Amino acid sequence: MKIGITCYPTYGGSGAMATELGIALASRGHEIHFITYAQPFRLPAFLPRVFFHEVDVGRYPLFEYPPYDLALAVRMHEVVRTAKLDVLHCHYAIPHATSAWIAREMLRETGEDVALVTTLHGTDITIVGQDPSYYAITKFSIEKSDRITAVSEHLQRETVHAFGCTGCAVEVIHNFIDPSVYDRTRYPGALAGMVAAPGKVLMHVSNFRAVKRTVDVIRIFARVSQAMPATLVMVGDGPDRGMAQDEARLLGVADRVQFLGRIDTVAPLLSSADLFLLPSENESFGLSALEALACGVPVVASSAGGIPEVIREGVTGALRPVGDTEAMAAAAVHILSDDVRWKQMSVASAADARQRFSEERIIGQYEATYEDALAVAASRRTARNRRATDTLPFALPQ
């Protein structure tokens, strides 16, 4: 198949997953075309059967806010026609699925069509989509998609509850990992020379937005460091980084917290950690937690959103209420203070990630979804042709 993928190319779970999906599909023989305003951050410079089409948003004095959604629609229309795409796969309902619908309507003017698959990742439903300014267009874009997927059962329920989705079904296809990449044995000593102090290594990876509760990460670590020698490694960047740094100084642990900034390839770092912290306010899935588990790193996280679908309590980590930093710290100490217990959880984490969220399994589900979407698009074309024939003033010769 020839598949166009549109996502947010910046640092974050949805862009990472969309890019990894495209790379995996290309390795299975499909032709992949990324259509977005910048090269996705996890996309290498060159891969066979992978193409990047930049969306150029013209800037004119008339537009106070340049209309990216319209520029994206035009670029989608162009790529579908020139590359003969079979499917447009949009990650996030707005503006991506909206733009894809516009592109599809433009194609219909010349008798062409394309299947449209939309994957919901979270904030497009839980925050942006439920804003009154965007609610109607979000619902419309979802319902005009040929197939809709969500990355967790939690998000599926949220979508149905918020929008109803008349006449459509939301299929759950979880995020996935490439087991060959997230393999602890491949990266011995990745943090050597960076973590000088002896003890356990705790880690957090995110975009440092408010929903990630990065200040809570510092508070959890401060309590853990009172019980044992430890270092905290913070990977990523974002608006709350300064608050987290201030909290580390306030709690007297700044000398044991390292802020590494944004790093695109996190598997080597995760493989050097003993515990991963994810105390988020909400997560539609928790991709960073899955990546940590695949590297054999148990996770202590909040029991929010889709995280309980990823972490198995007492087996691969611990789940505690949002904001309960004392309970999370106690769980962290419990896991780290017993080497035998930690080893059992580490082995279980890597095995569970590979069994339930393997690339092979999830990519197969997406391929089946594309086939379903193509069948829907074919039925739509047949119905349209039949209507056109029915409106002719005379019968066509047999």
Beta strands, then each sheet from edge to edge (+ up, - down):
strand 1: 2-6
strand 2: 31-36
strand 3: 50-54
strand 4: 87-91
strand 5: 115-120
strand 6: 147-150
strand 7: 170-172
strand 8: 200-206
strand 9: 230-236
strand 10: 257-261
strand 11: 275-278
strand 12: 299-302
strand 13: 317-320
sheet 1: 3+ 2+ 1+ 4+ 5+ 6+ 7+
sheet 2: 10+ 9+ 8+ 11+ 12+ 13+
end
